[in-house]
Amino acid sequence: MPGCHKQVTTATIIAISAERFGCQLPSEEILEIFATDLDLNAQGLDVWLGARSAPGNASKEAASRGRQ
């Protein structure tokens, strides 16, 4: 069906990966264990994206692309 897709979240990937690894904890408990890590990762991405889009950072962005 065009335009129809399943949204895969980081939480879904973590739960599926843990299950494949052999973890027998319920998905809710697995996500509780990783909650702080997921939150910190999201905060880090928010800061990083904000810094990239800040005015005056075009030259820094261009320089970082040249180093890749």
Biopython code that builds the backbone (N, CA, C, O; Angstrom):
import numpy as np
from Bio.PDB.StructureBuilder import StructureBuilder

atoms = [
    (1, "MET", "N", (0.847, -1.176, 0.000)),
    (1, "MET", "CA", (0.000, 0.000, 0.000)),
    (1, "MET", "C", (0.897, 1.245, 0.000)),
    (1, "MET", "O", (1.662, 1.429, 0.946)),
    (2, "PRO", "N", (0.832, 2.097, -1.015)),
    (2, "PRO", "CA", (1.677, 3.283, -1.092)),
    (2, "PRO", "C", (1.467, 4.210, 0.093)),
    (2, "PRO", "O", (0.340, 4.427, 0.539)),
    (3, "GLY", "N", (2.578, 4.758, 0.597)),
    (3, "GLY", "CA", (2.507, 5.705, 1.698)),
    (3, "GLY", "C", (2.259, 5.065, 3.049)),
    (3, "GLY", "O", (2.176, 5.768, 4.056)),
    (4, "CYS", "N", (2.141, 3.766, 3.091)),
    (4, "CYS", "CA", (1.885, 3.078, 4.349)),
    (4, "CYS", "C", (3.180, 2.404, 4.803)),
    (4, "CYS", "O", (3.754, 1.599, 4.069)),
    (5, "HIS", "N", (3.627, 2.723, 5.980)),
    (5, "HIS", "CA", (4.846, 2.112, 6.501)),
    (5, "HIS", "C", (4.759, 2.010, 8.012)),
    (5, "HIS", "O", (3.990, 2.723, 8.656)),
    (6, "LYS", "N", (5.549, 1.123, 8.561)),
    (6, "LYS", "CA", (5.589, 0.942, 10.004)),
    (6, "LYS", "C", (6.717, 1.794, 10.562)),
    (6, "LYS", "O", (7.849, 1.723, 10.082)),
    (7, "GLN", "N", (6.417, 2.589, 11.560)),
    (7, "GLN", "CA", (7.433, 3.413, 12.187)),
    (7, "GLN", "C", (8.240, 2.541, 13.147)),
    (7, "GLN", "O", (7.686, 1.898, 14.039)),
    (8, "VAL", "N", (9.538, 2.531, 12.950)),
    (8, "VAL", "CA", (10.426, 1.775, 13.824)),
    (8, "VAL", "C", (11.157, 2.765, 14.712)),
    (8, "VAL", "O", (11.858, 3.652, 14.225)),
    (9, "THR", "N", (10.989, 2.609, 16.000)),
    (9, "THR", "CA", (11.629, 3.513, 16.946)),
    (9, "THR", "C", (12.863, 2.858, 17.538)),
    (9, "THR", "O", (13.061, 1.649, 17.419)),
    (10, "THR", "N", (13.686, 3.669, 18.174)),
    (10, "THR", "CA", (14.868, 3.153, 18.858)),
    (10, "THR", "C", (14.451, 2.155, 19.926)),
    (10, "THR", "O", (15.114, 1.135, 20.116)),
    (11, "ALA", "N", (13.375, 2.435, 20.613)),
    (11, "ALA", "CA", (12.885, 1.533, 21.652)),
    (11, "ALA", "C", (12.524, 0.165, 21.071)),
    (11, "ALA", "O", (12.803, -0.869, 21.678)),
    (12, "THR", "N", (11.906, 0.169, 19.901)),
    (12, "THR", "CA", (11.550, -1.089, 19.239)),
    (12, "THR", "C", (12.800, -1.874, 18.879)),
    (12, "THR", "O", (12.863, -3.086, 19.085)),
    (13, "ILE", "N", (13.794, -1.178, 18.341)),
    (13, "ILE", "CA", (15.039, -1.847, 17.960)),
    (13, "ILE", "C", (15.726, -2.449, 19.179)),
    (13, "ILE", "O", (16.230, -3.570, 19.113)),
    (14, "ILE", "N", (15.752, -1.717, 20.290)),
    (14, "ILE", "CA", (16.376, -2.225, 21.513)),
    (14, "ILE", "C", (15.645, -3.461, 22.010)),
    (14, "ILE", "O", (16.280, -4.457, 22.356)),
    (15, "ALA", "N", (14.318, -3.412, 22.050)),
    (15, "ALA", "CA", (13.545, -4.552, 22.532)),
    (15, "ALA", "C", (13.748, -5.788, 21.654)),
    (15, "ALA", "O", (13.925, -6.893, 22.168)),
    (16, "ILE", "N", (13.724, -5.606, 20.344)),
    (16, "ILE", "CA", (13.925, -6.729, 19.417)),
    (16, "ILE", "C", (15.338, -7.284, 19.545)),
    (16, "ILE", "O", (15.529, -8.500, 19.559)),
    (17, "SER", "N", (16.325, -6.400, 19.639)),
    (17, "SER", "CA", (17.719, -6.842, 19.769)),
    (17, "SER", "C", (17.934, -7.633, 21.057)),
    (17, "SER", "O", (18.621, -8.655, 21.054)),
    (18, "ALA", "N", (17.351, -7.165, 22.148)),
    (18, "ALA", "CA", (17.493, -7.871, 23.423)),
    (18, "ALA", "C", (16.851, -9.251, 23.346)),
    (18, "ALA", "O", (17.400, -10.228, 23.857)),
    (19, "GLU", "N", (15.694, -9.328, 22.709)),
    (19, "GLU", "CA", (15.011, -10.612, 22.547)),
    (19, "GLU", "C", (15.853, -11.574, 21.707)),
    (19, "GLU", "O", (15.996, -12.745, 22.056)),
    (20, "ARG", "N", (16.405, -11.081, 20.611)),
    (20, "ARG", "CA", (17.256, -11.922, 19.753)),
    (20, "ARG", "C", (18.511, -12.382, 20.482)),
    (20, "ARG", "O", (19.017, -13.474, 20.221)),
    (21, "PHE", "N", (19.010, -11.565, 21.382)),
    (21, "PHE", "CA", (20.194, -11.894, 22.165)),
    (21, "PHE", "C", (19.878, -12.986, 23.186)),
    (21, "PHE", "O", (20.779, -13.661, 23.684)),
    (22, "GLY", "N", (18.603, -13.149, 23.490)),
    (22, "GLY", "CA", (18.196, -14.185, 24.432)),
    (22, "GLY", "C", (17.654, -13.651, 25.743)),
    (22, "GLY", "O", (17.367, -14.419, 26.661)),
    (23, "CYS", "N", (17.514, -12.339, 25.832)),
    (23, "CYS", "CA", (16.971, -11.735, 27.050)),
    (23, "CYS", "C", (15.504, -12.134, 27.202)),
    (23, "CYS", "O", (14.726, -12.053, 26.251)),
    (24, "GLN", "N", (15.143, -12.560, 28.396)),
    (24, "GLN", "CA", (13.774, -13.005, 28.630)),
    (24, "GLN", "C", (12.953, -12.008, 29.444)),
    (24, "GLN", "O", (11.834, -12.308, 29.860)),
    (25, "LEU", "N", (13.511, -10.833, 29.665)),
    (25, "LEU", "CA", (12.762, -9.805, 30.379)),
    (25, "LEU", "C", (11.659, -9.258, 29.482)),
    (25, "LEU", "O", (11.799, -9.250, 28.259)),
    (26, "PRO", "N", (10.569, -8.802, 30.081)),
    (26, "PRO", "CA", (9.512, -8.167, 29.289)),
    (26, "PRO", "C", (10.046, -6.880, 28.643)),
    (26, "PRO", "O", (10.925, -6.221, 29.196)),
    (27, "SER", "N", (9.513, -6.536, 27.483)),
    (27, "SER", "CA", (9.948, -5.337, 26.758)),
    (27, "SER", "C", (9.902, -4.090, 27.632)),
    (27, "SER", "O", (10.799, -3.249, 27.567)),
    (28, "GLU", "N", (8.866, -3.970, 28.442)),
    (28, "GLU", "CA", (8.736, -2.790, 29.303)),
    (28, "GLU", "C", (9.916, -2.674, 30.263)),
    (28, "GLU", "O", (10.417, -1.575, 30.503)),
    (29, "GLU", "N", (10.355, -3.790, 30.808)),
    (29, "GLU", "CA", (11.481, -3.773, 31.746)),
    (29, "GLU", "C", (12.795, -3.461, 31.024)),
    (29, "GLU", "O", (13.647, -2.748, 31.554)),
    (30, "ILE", "N", (12.949, -3.994, 29.831)),
    (30, "ILE", "CA", (14.143, -3.700, 29.025)),
    (30, "ILE", "C", (14.214, -2.200, 28.758)),
    (30, "ILE", "O", (15.277, -1.593, 28.883)),
    (31, "LEU", "N", (13.094, -1.613, 28.396)),
    (31, "LEU", "CA", (13.069, -0.184, 28.091)),
    (31, "LEU", "C", (13.298, 0.659, 29.337)),
    (31, "LEU", "O", (13.882, 1.739, 29.248)),
    (32, "GLU", "N", (12.852, 0.192, 30.490)),
    (32, "GLU", "CA", (13.141, 0.897, 31.751)),
    (32, "GLU", "C", (14.646, 0.924, 31.999)),
    (32, "GLU", "O", (15.192, 1.939, 32.430)),
    (33, "ILE", "N", (15.311, -0.194, 31.727)),
    (33, "ILE", "CA", (16.761, -0.285, 31.922)),
    (33, "ILE", "C", (17.488, 0.718, 31.032)),
    (33, "ILE", "O", (18.456, 1.343, 31.465)),
    (34, "PHE", "N", (17.032, 0.874, 29.803)),
    (34, "PHE", "CA", (17.696, 1.746, 28.836)),
    (34, "PHE", "C", (17.145, 3.168, 28.815)),
    (34, "PHE", "O", (17.633, 3.992, 28.041)),
    (35, "ALA", "N", (16.155, 3.482, 29.630)),
    (35, "ALA", "CA", (15.485, 4.782, 29.573)),
    (35, "ALA", "C", (16.445, 5.960, 29.718)),
    (35, "ALA", "O", (16.374, 6.915, 28.945)),
    (36, "THR", "N", (17.334, 5.898, 30.694)),
    (36, "THR", "CA", (18.273, 6.999, 30.916)),
    (36, "THR", "C", (19.206, 7.164, 29.723)),
    (36, "THR", "O", (19.479, 8.287, 29.299)),
    (37, "ASP", "N", (19.698, 6.046, 29.178)),
    (37, "ASP", "CA", (20.581, 6.115, 28.010)),
    (37, "ASP", "C", (19.862, 6.727, 26.814)),
    (37, "ASP", "O", (20.421, 7.571, 26.114)),
    (38, "LEU", "N", (18.636, 6.306, 26.584)),
    (38, "LEU", "CA", (17.864, 6.844, 25.460)),
    (38, "LEU", "C", (17.632, 8.341, 25.625)),
    (38, "LEU", "O", (17.726, 9.100, 24.660)),
    (39, "ASP", "N", (17.330, 8.761, 26.844)),
    (39, "ASP", "CA", (17.094, 10.172, 27.111)),
    (39, "ASP", "C", (18.364, 10.993, 26.893)),
    (39, "ASP", "O", (18.317, 12.057, 26.274)),
    (40, "LEU", "N", (19.499, 10.505, 27.398)),
    (40, "LEU", "CA", (20.761, 11.216, 27.213)),
    (40, "LEU", "C", (21.156, 11.288, 25.740)),
    (40, "LEU", "O", (21.658, 12.314, 25.280)),
    (41, "ASN", "N", (20.933, 10.207, 25.004)),
    (41, "ASN", "CA", (21.225, 10.222, 23.566)),
    (41, "ASN", "C", (20.367, 11.255, 22.844)),
    (41, "ASN", "O", (20.856, 11.985, 21.982)),
    (42, "ALA", "N", (19.086, 11.312, 23.199)),
    (42, "ALA", "CA", (18.183, 12.285, 22.574)),
    (42, "ALA", "C", (18.621, 13.716, 22.906)),
    (42, "ALA", "O", (18.590, 14.590, 22.039)),
    (43, "GLN", "N", (19.024, 13.955, 24.148)),
    (43, "GLN", "CA", (19.489, 15.286, 24.535)),
    (43, "GLN", "C", (20.758, 15.656, 23.770)),
    (43, "GLN", "O", (20.905, 16.791, 23.316)),
    (44, "GLY", "N", (21.666, 14.706, 23.632)),
    (44, "GLY", "CA", (22.898, 14.957, 22.893)),
    (44, "GLY", "C", (22.635, 15.290, 21.440)),
    (44, "GLY", "O", (23.249, 16.203, 20.887)),
    (45, "LEU", "N", (21.720, 14.551, 20.815)),
    (45, "LEU", "CA", (21.361, 14.840, 19.420)),
    (45, "LEU", "C", (20.723, 16.220, 19.292)),
    (45, "LEU", "O", (20.985, 16.948, 18.335)),
    (46, "ASP", "N", (19.890, 16.571, 20.256)),
    (46, "ASP", "CA", (19.239, 17.875, 20.235)),
    (46, "ASP", "C", (20.274, 18.996, 20.301)),
    (46, "ASP", "O", (20.184, 19.966, 19.548)),
    (47, "VAL", "N", (21.249, 18.869, 21.189)),
    (47, "VAL", "CA", (22.302, 19.874, 21.311)),
    (47, "VAL", "C", (23.134, 19.924, 20.037)),
    (47, "VAL", "O", (23.431, 21.004, 19.527)),
    (48, "TRP", "N", (23.509, 18.764, 19.526)),
    (48, "TRP", "CA", (24.336, 18.697, 18.319)),
    (48, "TRP", "C", (23.624, 19.333, 17.126)),
    (48, "TRP", "O", (24.214, 20.134, 16.401)),
    (49, "LEU", "N", (22.364, 18.977, 16.929)),
    (49, "LEU", "CA", (21.606, 19.547, 15.819)),
    (49, "LEU", "C", (21.405, 21.045, 15.993)),
    (49, "LEU", "O", (21.454, 21.795, 15.019)),
    (50, "GLY", "N", (21.180, 21.484, 17.222)),
    (50, "GLY", "CA", (21.020, 22.908, 17.488)),
    (50, "GLY", "C", (22.292, 23.681, 17.184)),
    (50, "GLY", "O", (22.235, 24.786, 16.646)),
    (51, "ALA", "N", (23.442, 23.103, 17.526)),
    (51, "ALA", "CA", (24.721, 23.760, 17.259)),
    (51, "ALA", "C", (24.985, 23.840, 15.759)),
    (51, "ALA", "O", (25.524, 24.832, 15.269)),
    (52, "ARG", "N", (24.606, 22.802, 15.043)),
    (52, "ARG", "CA", (24.826, 22.788, 13.576)),
    (52, "ARG", "C", (23.969, 23.825, 12.876)),
    (52, "ARG", "O", (24.388, 24.398, 11.870)),
    (53, "SER", "N", (22.774, 24.074, 13.394)),
    (53, "SER", "CA", (21.863, 24.996, 12.718)),
    (53, "SER", "C", (21.970, 26.423, 13.252)),
    (53, "SER", "O", (21.264, 27.312, 12.776)),
    (54, "ALA", "N", (22.844, 26.656, 14.235)),
    (54, "ALA", "CA", (22.992, 27.999, 14.800)),
    (54, "ALA", "C", (23.600, 28.939, 13.763)),
    (54, "ALA", "O", (24.457, 28.533, 12.977)),
    (55, "PRO", "N", (23.155, 30.193, 13.762)),
    (55, "PRO", "CA", (23.716, 31.167, 12.813)),
    (55, "PRO", "C", (25.229, 31.288, 12.985)),
    (55, "PRO", "O", (25.742, 31.269, 14.104)),
    (56, "GLY", "N", (25.924, 31.409, 11.876)),
    (56, "GLY", "CA", (27.371, 31.573, 11.924)),
    (56, "GLY", "C", (28.148, 30.283, 11.938)),
    (56, "GLY", "O", (29.378, 30.309, 11.976)),
    (57, "ASN", "N", (27.468, 29.154, 11.909)),
    (57, "ASN", "CA", (28.159, 27.867, 11.951)),
    (57, "ASN", "C", (28.343, 27.256, 10.572)),
    (57, "ASN", "O", (28.789, 26.114, 10.464)),
    (58, "ALA", "N", (28.014, 27.981, 9.525)),
    (58, "ALA", "CA", (28.152, 27.441, 8.167)),
    (58, "ALA", "C", (29.606, 27.103, 7.869)),
    (58, "ALA", "O", (29.878, 26.081, 7.240)),
    (59, "SER", "N", (30.543, 27.933, 8.305)),
    (59, "SER", "CA", (31.956, 27.656, 8.027)),
    (59, "SER", "C", (32.445, 26.456, 8.828)),
    (59, "SER", "O", (33.245, 25.668, 8.325)),
    (60, "LYS", "N", (31.979, 26.304, 10.066)),
    (60, "LYS", "CA", (32.353, 25.145, 10.870)),
    (60, "LYS", "C", (31.819, 23.865, 10.238)),
    (60, "LYS", "O", (32.507, 22.845, 10.198)),
    (61, "GLU", "N", (30.576, 23.930, 9.741)),
    (61, "GLU", "CA", (29.964, 22.763, 9.107)),
    (61, "GLU", "C", (30.730, 22.381, 7.846)),
    (61, "GLU", "O", (30.992, 21.201, 7.608)),
    (62, "ALA", "N", (31.084, 23.364, 7.049)),
    (62, "ALA", "CA", (31.837, 23.095, 5.825)),
    (62, "ALA", "C", (33.207, 22.508, 6.166)),
    (62, "ALA", "O", (33.679, 21.602, 5.479)),
    (63, "ALA", "N", (33.833, 23.004, 7.197)),
    (63, "ALA", "CA", (35.138, 22.486, 7.611)),
    (63, "ALA", "C", (35.019, 21.057, 8.107)),
    (63, "ALA", "O", (35.889, 20.231, 7.830)),
    (64, "SER", "N", (33.955, 20.753, 8.837)),
    (64, "SER", "CA", (33.799, 19.381, 9.343)),
    (64, "SER", "C", (33.531, 18.408, 8.206)),
    (64, "SER", "O", (33.939, 17.249, 8.278)),
    (65, "ARG", "N", (32.851, 18.861, 7.156)),
    (65, "ARG", "CA", (32.637, 17.977, 5.995)),
    (65, "ARG", "C", (33.944, 17.678, 5.282)),
    (65, "ARG", "O", (34.124, 16.589, 4.736)),
    (66, "GLY", "N", (34.848, 18.633, 5.285)),
    (66, "GLY", "CA", (36.128, 18.436, 4.642)),
    (66, "GLY", "C", (37.012, 17.434, 5.373)),
    (66, "GLY", "O", (37.909, 16.841, 4.774)),
    (67, "ARG", "N", (36.759, 17.243, 6.674)),
    (67, "ARG", "CA", (37.547, 16.294, 7.480)),
    (67, "ARG", "C", (37.025, 14.880, 7.400)),
    (67, "ARG", "O", (37.694, 13.957, 7.864)),
    (68, "GLN", "N", (35.864, 14.679, 6.833)),
    (68, "GLN", "CA", (35.265, 13.339, 6.812)),
    (68, "GLN", "C", (35.842, 12.491, 5.725)),
    (68, "GLN", "O", (35.448, 11.336, 5.568)),
]
sb = StructureBuilder()
sb.init_structure("model")
sb.init_model(0)
sb.init_chain("A")
sb.init_seg("    ")
for serial, (resi, resn, name, xyz) in enumerate(atoms, 1):
    if name == "N":
        sb.init_residue(resn, " ", resi, " ")
    sb.init_atom(name, np.array(xyz, "f"), 0.0, 1.0, " ", f" {name:<3s}", serial, name[0])
structure = sb.get_structure()
